[in-house]
Amino acid sequence: MDNALGKQQATGPQNWERPDDVIQDEAREIIWRDQTCDPTTIEVLVKDGILTLQGSVATDKMKQNAEERVKDLIGLKGIRNHLVVKLSPS
């Protein structure tokens, strides 16, 4: 079955949903292990299967990478990427 993100995901029994706290913990672990951004500046929240990334990163690429890393989590219904790219003073 394809989800809203266009990916095939494992499914459970009818009407089963993966708990938000499980999705959140897995997403935090993925962000923590990501070598392309500073995980201490990113907050991960999940409500009703919708994952929200908020905080700040140094580049657009880091913002994209954070979203890319978590988009295939089982049970994820959508992503809101509210990361702000902080421009360094020139």
Residue pairs with C-beta under 8 A, 6 or more apart in sequence:
1 8
1 9
1 11
2 8
3 9
3 76
3 77
4 77
4 78
5 71
5 72
5 76
5 78
5 79
7 71
7 72
9 72
9 74
9 75
10 74
12 18
17 49
17 75
18 49
18 74
18 75
19 75
20 46
20 47
20 48
20 49
21 46
22 75
23 46
23 49
23 51
23 73
23 74
23 75
23 76
24 44
24 45
24 46
24 51
26 73
27 44
27 46
27 51
27 70
27 73
28 39
28 44
30 69
30 70
30 73
31 37
31 39
31 42
31 44
31 66
31 69
31 70
32 39
34 65
34 66
34 69
36 61
36 62
36 65
37 57
37 58
37 62
37 65
37 66
38 57
38 58
41 55
41 56
41 57
42 53
42 54
42 55
42 57
42 66
42 83
43 53
43 54
43 55
44 51
44 52
44 53
44 70
45 51
45 52
45 54
46 52
48 77
49 75
49 76
49 77
49 78
50 77
50 78
50 79
50 80
51 70
51 73
51 76
51 78
51 79
51 80
52 79
52 80
52 82
53 66
53 67
53 70
53 79
53 80
53 81
53 82
53 83
54 82
54 83
55 83
55 84
56 83
56 84
56 85
56 86
57 63
57 66
57 83
57 84
57 85
57 86
58 85
58 86
58 88
59 85
60 85
62 83
62 85
63 81
63 83
63 85
66 81
66 83
67 79
67 81
70 76
70 79
71 79
